[in-house]
Amino acid sequence: MAVADGHGLPLACGIASGQRHEATLVHETLDRRFLVELPRRLIGDKAYDSDGLDAQLSARGIEMIAPNLRTRAKQSQDRRQLRRYRRRWLVERLFAWIFRFRRVVTRYERHAANFLGFVQLACAAVLLRVR
């Protein structure tokens, strides 16, 4: 999981097992951020539409912008804020930049800590624009 800024540069990255839902990884990923300050807003897809996650993030001073699920009884997201959701392609571009590194595309590492180190190294290379 990765968190990107408004320009598509990495702010935080982390790894986890495949059985965990992404919404439960938000706090762990934010704790692994590269900067001292927290972002003011997070933009996520429909999987992040949760009242519990919204409450936890607002306690940390972060606004969660995610489209509501169709099955949700009370629509909690303002349509004006969803205009920012159109910029979610920046995160996809970040993953494309990270996947330029062959060591990260296929996990060759046996230990998760080693793989996380290579992912962080790829993020550092993206920040430094090493090609």
Backbone as ProteinMPNN parsed JSONL, in Angstrom:
{"seq_chain_A": "MAVADGHGLPLACGIASGQRHEATLVHETLDRRFLVELPRRLIGDKAYDSDGLDAQLSARGIEMIAPNLRTRAKQSQDRRQLRRYRRRWLVERLFAWIFRFRRVVTRYERHAANFLGFVQLACAAVLLRVR", "coords_chain_A": {"N_chain_A": [[0.848, -1.164, 0.0], [0.477, 2.245, -0.705], [0.91, 5.763, -0.184], [0.369, 8.723, -1.849], [1.325, 12.069, -2.807], [-0.138, 15.156, -4.067], [1.156, 15.352, -6.496], [1.838, 12.851, -7.238], [4.03, 11.726, -6.014], [5.702, 9.571, -3.702], [4.542, 9.384, -0.331], [4.311, 7.622, 1.739], [4.84, 4.13, 2.305], [4.075, 0.658, 2.455], [3.911, -2.86, 3.285], [1.901, -5.834, 3.383], [0.237, -8.895, 4.317], [-1.73, -10.761, 1.946], [-4.297, -11.266, 2.808], [-5.4, -9.264, 4.323], [-7.588, -6.487, 4.553], [-7.531, -3.443, 2.685], [-8.419, -1.108, 3.931], [-7.862, -1.497, 6.591], [-5.187, -1.152, 6.706], [-4.469, 1.472, 6.571], [-3.713, 3.135, 8.767], [-1.315, 1.928, 9.616], [0.255, 2.328, 7.347], [0.328, 5.123, 7.228], [1.784, 5.602, 9.522], [4.275, 4.833, 8.684], [5.247, 6.864, 7.153], [7.243, 9.12, 5.134], [7.561, 11.753, 5.737], [7.285, 14.238, 8.374], [4.888, 15.525, 8.99], [1.345, 14.869, 8.805], [-0.795, 14.047, 6.013], [-3.414, 16.268, 4.869], [-5.687, 15.412, 3.547], [-7.0, 12.312, 2.383], [-7.434, 10.321, -0.439], [-9.427, 7.778, -1.553], [-10.647, 4.65, -2.976], [-13.886, 3.043, -3.388], [-13.657, 1.024, -1.518], [-12.697, 2.132, 0.782], [-14.784, 3.371, 2.013], [-16.05, 3.841, 4.907], [-17.56, 4.269, 8.035], [-16.23, 3.945, 10.456], [-13.502, 4.117, 9.732], [-13.496, 6.728, 8.742], [-14.028, 8.147, 11.12], [-11.783, 7.492, 12.682], [-9.702, 8.583, 11.144], [-10.45, 11.283, 11.072], [-10.058, 11.911, 13.714], [-7.343, 12.038, 13.767], [-6.963, 14.26, 12.292], [-7.33, 14.125, 9.549], [-8.956, 14.219, 6.458], [-11.102, 12.013, 4.841], [-11.686, 11.159, 1.565], [-13.815, 9.472, -0.307], [-15.799, 7.691, -2.627], [-19.227, 6.856, -2.001], [-20.554, 3.626, -1.218], [-22.965, 1.789, -3.133], [-24.802, 0.404, -1.628], [-25.024, 1.725, 0.724], [-26.909, 3.206, 3.271], [-27.14, 5.852, 4.305], [-25.931, 8.528, 2.626], [-22.802, 9.811, 2.9], [-20.856, 11.35, 1.739], [-19.88, 14.376, 0.264], [-20.693, 15.657, -2.884], [-19.168, 17.671, -4.084], [-16.619, 17.383, -3.036], [-15.829, 15.07, -4.22], [-14.791, 15.731, -6.63], [-12.087, 15.861, -6.377], [-11.481, 13.209, -6.372], [-11.161, 12.427, -8.942], [-8.496, 12.666, -9.521], [-7.18, 10.352, -8.878], [-5.609, 8.872, -10.507], [-3.003, 9.564, -10.178], [-1.904, 8.049, -8.135], [-1.907, 5.558, -9.331], [-0.024, 6.08, -11.288], [2.2, 6.394, -9.676], [2.572, 3.747, -8.786], [3.228, 2.624, -11.24], [5.692, 3.854, -11.674], [7.126, 2.76, -9.529], [7.069, 0.071, -10.21], [8.863, -0.068, -12.248], [11.187, -1.047, -11.337], [12.657, -4.08, -11.34], [13.063, -5.779, -9.192], [11.053, -5.273, -7.446], [8.692, -5.748, -8.794], [8.326, -8.532, -9.124], [8.253, -10.532, -6.364], [11.101, -11.513, -5.127], [12.291, -11.842, -2.742], [12.649, -13.612, 0.293], [12.112, -12.892, 2.904], [9.922, -10.598, 4.468], [10.79, -8.134, 5.45], [13.073, -7.577, 3.953], [11.962, -7.291, 1.397], [10.33, -5.074, 1.862], [12.311, -3.191, 2.283], [13.384, -2.995, -0.326], [11.169, -1.945, -1.651], [10.957, 0.534, -0.362], [13.388, 1.588, -1.164], [12.924, 1.802, -3.905], [10.927, 3.759, -3.802], [12.439, 5.873, -2.811], [14.159, 6.234, -4.971], [12.32, 7.067, -6.875], [11.583, 9.482, -5.735], [13.995, 10.835, -5.963], [14.25, 10.85, -8.649], [15.757, 8.984, -10.15], [16.874, 7.22, -12.92]], "CA_chain_A": [[0.0, 0.0, 0.0], [1.258, 3.47, -0.802], [0.226, 7.043, -0.104], [1.044, 9.672, -2.732], [0.885, 13.448, -2.679], [-0.885, 15.668, -5.208], [1.945, 15.24, -7.717], [2.111, 11.441, -7.49], [5.256, 11.308, -5.353], [5.353, 8.756, -2.53], [4.625, 9.917, 1.022], [4.442, 6.485, 2.64], [4.616, 2.837, 1.658], [4.11, -0.477, 3.365], [3.489, -4.141, 2.724], [1.145, -6.679, 4.305], [-0.211, -10.135, 3.695], [-2.829, -10.568, 1.012], [-5.603, -11.509, 3.412], [-5.87, -8.084, 5.052], [-8.283, -5.483, 3.762], [-6.746, -2.215, 2.567], [-8.872, -0.089, 4.873], [-7.224, -1.734, 7.89], [-3.759, -0.842, 6.574], [-4.271, 2.914, 6.41], [-2.965, 3.696, 9.897], [0.051, 1.399, 9.57], [0.967, 2.983, 6.256], [0.577, 6.509, 7.612], [2.854, 5.614, 10.525], [5.536, 4.608, 7.98], [5.427, 7.956, 6.196], [8.576, 9.672, 4.985], [7.53, 13.121, 6.243], [6.86, 14.36, 9.764], [3.484, 15.926, 9.069], [0.335, 14.02, 8.174], [-1.541, 14.726, 4.946], [-4.717, 16.795, 5.297], [-6.748, 14.636, 2.9], [-6.681, 11.051, 1.717], [-8.422, 9.958, -1.454], [-9.447, 6.335, -1.745], [-11.766, 4.173, -3.77], [-15.065, 2.676, -2.616], [-13.306, 0.11, -0.431], [-12.38, 2.931, 1.965], [-16.012, 3.995, 2.497], [-16.359, 3.233, 6.199], [-17.747, 5.267, 9.084], [-15.179, 3.757, 11.446], [-12.267, 4.678, 9.199], [-13.67, 8.186, 8.711], [-13.909, 8.661, 12.483], [-10.398, 7.348, 13.123], [-8.871, 9.538, 10.424], [-10.783, 12.65, 11.491], [-9.417, 12.113, 15.017], [-5.947, 12.387, 13.48], [-6.962, 15.499, 11.521], [-7.266, 13.794, 8.127], [-10.257, 14.087, 5.808], [-11.137, 10.898, 3.898], [-12.547, 11.384, 0.411], [-14.063, 8.209, -0.998], [-17.194, 7.598, -3.054], [-20.047, 5.966, -1.193], [-21.045, 2.38, -1.789], [-24.379, 1.874, -3.517], [-25.628, -0.211, -0.6], [-24.999, 2.564, 1.915], [-28.214, 3.813, 3.515], [-26.974, 7.301, 4.433], [-24.813, 9.004, 1.82], [-22.041, 10.707, 3.762], [-19.83, 12.074, 0.978], [-20.345, 15.521, -0.49], [-20.331, 15.511, -4.303], [-18.143, 18.639, -4.455], [-15.314, 16.857, -2.668], [-15.484, 13.962, -5.101], [-14.029, 16.222, -7.782], [-10.69, 15.492, -6.13], [-11.351, 11.774, -6.617], [-10.756, 12.24, -10.346], [-7.038, 12.678, -9.605], [-6.656, 9.102, -8.327], [-4.659, 8.299, -11.458], [-1.658, 9.87, -9.713], [-1.433, 6.894, -7.361], [-1.606, 4.509, -10.305], [1.238, 6.443, -11.914], [3.249, 6.081, -8.699], [2.836, 2.31, -8.857], [3.942, 2.376, -12.492], [7.078, 4.25, -11.451], [7.754, 1.792, -8.625], [7.192, -1.215, -10.898], [9.98, -0.056, -13.198], [12.272, -1.778, -10.692], [12.321, -5.499, -11.476], [13.129, -6.434, -7.897], [9.803, -5.01, -6.75], [7.576, -6.293, -9.566], [8.205, -9.912, -8.671], [8.871, -10.615, -5.042], [12.131, -12.532, -5.054], [12.783, -11.903, -1.37], [11.97, -14.565, 1.169], [11.685, -12.191, 4.113], [9.131, -9.403, 4.183], [11.571, -6.929, 5.759], [13.944, -7.314, 2.806], [11.125, -6.788, 0.321], [9.947, -3.709, 2.226], [13.477, -2.355, 2.025], [13.475, -2.714, -1.763], [10.066, -1.04, -2.001], [11.344, 1.865, 0.105], [14.464, 2.034, -2.041], [12.277, 2.227, -5.15], [10.271, 5.038, -3.525], [13.499, 6.884, -2.722], [14.622, 6.485, -6.336], [11.282, 7.87, -7.526], [11.699, 10.839, -5.195], [15.213, 11.445, -6.502], [14.13, 10.781, -10.108], [16.836, 8.189, -10.721], [16.325, 6.379, -13.977]], "C_chain_A": [[0.895, 1.229, 0.0], [0.332, 4.676, -0.682], [1.041, 8.018, -0.94], [0.512, 11.076, -2.484], [0.151, 13.88, -3.948], [-0.147, 15.61, -6.523], [2.279, 13.791, -8.053], [3.401, 10.949, -6.876], [4.922, 10.568, -4.06], [5.534, 9.511, -1.219], [4.838, 8.807, 2.039], [4.229, 5.213, 1.834], [4.737, 1.748, 2.716], [3.666, -1.736, 2.654], [2.728, -4.903, 3.795], [0.748, -7.942, 3.564], [-1.452, -9.865, 2.849], [-4.207, -10.722, 1.617], [-6.179, -10.282, 4.111], [-6.513, -7.088, 4.096], [-7.491, -4.181, 3.783], [-7.152, -1.163, 3.581], [-8.252, -0.285, 6.257], [-5.745, -1.381, 7.866], [-3.458, 0.647, 6.537], [-3.401, 3.473, 7.529], [-1.521, 3.198, 9.92], [0.871, 2.091, 8.486], [1.272, 4.435, 6.595], [1.664, 6.613, 8.677], [4.225, 5.389, 9.9], [5.864, 5.728, 6.995], [6.847, 8.493, 6.236], [8.681, 11.082, 5.568], [7.038, 13.149, 7.685], [5.358, 14.643, 9.849], [2.576, 14.949, 8.326], [-0.322, 14.765, 7.017], [-2.891, 15.215, 5.473], [-5.871, 15.974, 4.743], [-6.179, 13.346, 2.354], [-7.798, 10.756, 0.737], [-8.31, 8.463, -1.673], [-10.63, 5.919, -2.589], [-12.901, 3.721, -2.845], [-14.765, 1.724, -1.462], [-13.021, 0.86, 0.866], [-13.599, 3.642, 2.526], [-16.445, 3.286, 3.781], [-16.502, 4.338, 7.237], [-16.65, 5.165, 10.14], [-13.857, 4.351, 10.994], [-12.339, 6.193, 9.132], [-13.471, 8.787, 10.1], [-12.464, 8.585, 12.982], [-9.488, 8.365, 12.439], [-9.186, 10.976, 10.821], [-10.236, 12.939, 12.884], [-7.946, 12.481, 14.848], [-5.837, 13.652, 12.63], [-6.888, 15.285, 10.021], [-8.688, 13.632, 7.601], [-10.18, 12.966, 4.774], [-12.138, 11.208, 2.796], [-12.643, 10.072, -0.35], [-15.519, 8.172, -1.425], [-17.943, 6.58, -2.204], [-20.405, 4.701, -1.954], [-22.52, 2.533, -2.152], [-25.289, 1.34, -2.424], [-25.685, 0.615, 0.678], [-26.331, 3.275, 2.08], [-28.114, 5.338, 3.566], [-25.731, 7.721, 3.664], [-24.06, 10.062, 2.613], [-21.046, 11.581, 3.006], [-20.462, 13.199, 0.174], [-19.852, 15.399, -1.935], [-19.219, 16.484, -4.715], [-16.752, 18.126, -4.128], [-14.879, 15.729, -3.59], [-14.813, 14.423, -6.385], [-12.549, 15.91, -7.617], [-10.443, 14.02, -6.422], [-10.91, 11.497, -8.051], [-9.243, 12.203, -10.516], [-6.413, 11.409, -9.032], [-5.663, 8.429, -9.274], [-3.223, 8.589, -11.04], [-1.067, 8.72, -8.893], [-1.095, 5.748, -8.305], [-0.294, 4.807, -11.027], [2.403, 6.176, -10.975], [3.586, 4.599, -8.727], [3.541, 1.944, -10.161], [5.401, 2.753, -12.359], [7.804, 3.242, -10.574], [7.99, 0.468, -9.347], [8.207, -1.183, -12.037], [11.158, -0.849, -12.647], [11.903, -3.256, -10.631], [12.274, -6.219, -10.145], [11.822, -6.278, -7.125], [8.616, -5.644, -7.471], [7.297, -7.736, -9.154], [8.932, -10.02, -7.346], [9.825, -11.803, -4.996], [12.585, -12.767, -3.614], [11.958, -12.877, -0.541], [11.39, -13.869, 2.394], [10.993, -10.886, 3.757], [9.921, -8.13, 4.441], [12.511, -6.57, 4.604], [13.144, -6.735, 1.64], [10.684, -5.351, 0.603], [11.105, -2.753, 1.998], [13.632, -2.018, 0.556], [12.346, -1.798, -2.231], [10.401, 0.379, -1.562], [12.486, 2.433, -0.734], [13.913, 2.509, -3.386], [11.565, 3.565, -4.957], [11.3, 6.16, -3.428], [14.029, 7.23, -4.111], [13.6, 7.305, -7.11], [11.366, 9.303, -7.031], [12.924, 11.566, -5.743], [15.241, 11.481, -8.019], [15.32, 10.102, -10.752], [16.224, 7.294, -11.775], [17.267, 5.285, -14.306]], "O_chain_A": [[1.949, 1.241, 0.636], [-0.848, 4.621, -1.025], [2.254, 8.131, -0.767], [-0.611, 11.252, -2.011], [-0.145, 13.049, -4.807], [-0.757, 15.799, -7.576], [2.941, 13.532, -9.058], [3.837, 9.841, -7.19], [3.948, 10.913, -3.391], [6.541, 10.19, -1.014], [5.468, 9.018, 3.075], [3.534, 5.211, 0.818], [5.415, 1.91, 3.73], [3.113, -1.683, 1.556], [2.896, -4.64, 4.986], [0.902, -8.045, 2.347], [-2.132, -8.854, 3.029], [-5.197, -10.341, 0.991], [-7.361, -10.281, 4.458], [-6.039, -6.878, 2.979], [-6.853, -3.854, 4.783], [-6.306, -0.398, 4.045], [-8.133, 0.677, 7.017], [-5.114, -1.319, 8.922], [-2.292, 1.037, 6.478], [-2.45, 4.208, 7.263], [-0.605, 3.966, 10.212], [2.044, 2.401, 8.69], [2.357, 4.928, 6.285], [2.388, 7.608, 8.728], [5.239, 5.717, 10.515], [6.683, 5.539, 6.096], [7.559, 8.344, 7.228], [9.781, 11.55, 5.859], [6.439, 12.183, 8.157], [4.653, 14.068, 10.679], [2.979, 14.299, 7.361], [-0.397, 15.994, 7.041], [-3.441, 14.64, 6.412], [-6.913, 15.848, 5.386], [-5.029, 13.289, 1.919], [-8.975, 10.925, 1.056], [-7.227, 7.944, -1.945], [-11.51, 6.726, -2.886], [-12.868, 3.996, -1.646], [-15.554, 1.632, -0.521], [-13.1, 0.271, 1.945], [-13.458, 4.453, 3.442], [-17.122, 2.259, 3.737], [-15.666, 5.239, 7.311], [-16.19, 6.181, 10.66], [-13.168, 5.01, 11.772], [-11.359, 6.876, 9.429], [-12.818, 9.821, 10.242], [-11.981, 9.513, 13.631], [-8.608, 8.943, 13.076], [-8.279, 11.805, 10.898], [-9.974, 14.097, 13.21], [-7.373, 13.162, 15.699], [-4.731, 14.069, 12.285], [-6.434, 16.167, 9.293], [-9.52, 12.981, 8.232], [-9.29, 12.968, 3.924], [-13.305, 11.487, 3.07], [-11.675, 9.62, -0.961], [-16.393, 8.582, -0.661], [-17.379, 5.584, -1.75], [-20.54, 4.71, -3.177], [-23.235, 3.324, -1.537], [-26.433, 1.778, -2.306], [-26.352, 0.213, 1.631], [-26.832, 3.882, 1.134], [-28.913, 6.035, 2.941], [-24.616, 7.325, 4.002], [-24.627, 11.098, 2.96], [-20.45, 12.478, 3.602], [-21.462, 12.996, -0.514], [-18.688, 15.066, -2.16], [-18.417, 16.167, -5.593], [-15.803, 18.401, -4.862], [-13.684, 15.462, -3.725], [-14.318, 13.598, -7.152], [-11.838, 15.716, -8.603], [-9.309, 13.626, -6.693], [-10.345, 10.441, -8.335], [-8.753, 11.752, -11.551], [-5.219, 11.4, -8.73], [-4.954, 7.507, -8.871], [-2.306, 7.915, -11.51], [0.133, 8.457, -8.959], [-0.105, 5.045, -8.101], [0.463, 3.889, -11.342], [3.479, 5.776, -11.42], [4.76, 4.23, -8.694], [4.372, 1.036, -10.174], [6.269, 2.049, -12.876], [8.959, 2.904, -10.835], [9.007, -0.187, -9.117], [8.386, -2.188, -12.724], [12.03, -1.275, -13.404], [10.95, -3.637, -9.952], [11.518, -7.177, -9.987], [11.528, -7.08, -6.239], [7.64, -6.034, -6.831], [6.156, -8.101, -8.871], [10.097, -9.638, -7.233], [9.403, -12.95, -4.846], [13.199, -13.791, -3.316], [10.735, -12.95, -0.664], [10.306, -14.218, 2.861], [11.424, -10.163, 2.858], [9.745, -7.142, 3.727], [12.719, -5.392, 4.314], [13.594, -5.801, 0.975], [10.666, -4.513, -0.298], [10.896, -1.62, 1.564], [13.972, -0.886, 0.213], [12.551, -0.963, -3.112], [10.157, 1.329, -2.305], [12.533, 3.638, -0.981], [14.385, 3.502, -3.939], [11.594, 4.415, -5.847], [11.062, 7.269, -3.906], [14.316, 8.393, -4.394], [13.976, 8.152, -7.919], [11.234, 10.24, -7.818], [12.886, 12.777, -5.96], [16.143, 12.071, -8.614], [15.84, 10.568, -11.766], [15.18, 6.681, -11.553], [16.981, 4.465, -15.179]]}, "name": "protein", "num_of_chains": 1, "seq": "MAVADGHGLPLACGIASGQRHEATLVHETLDRRFLVELPRRLIGDKAYDSDGLDAQLSARGIEMIAPNLRTRAKQSQDRRQLRRYRRRWLVERLFAWIFRFRRVVTRYERHAANFLGFVQLACAAVLLRVR"}
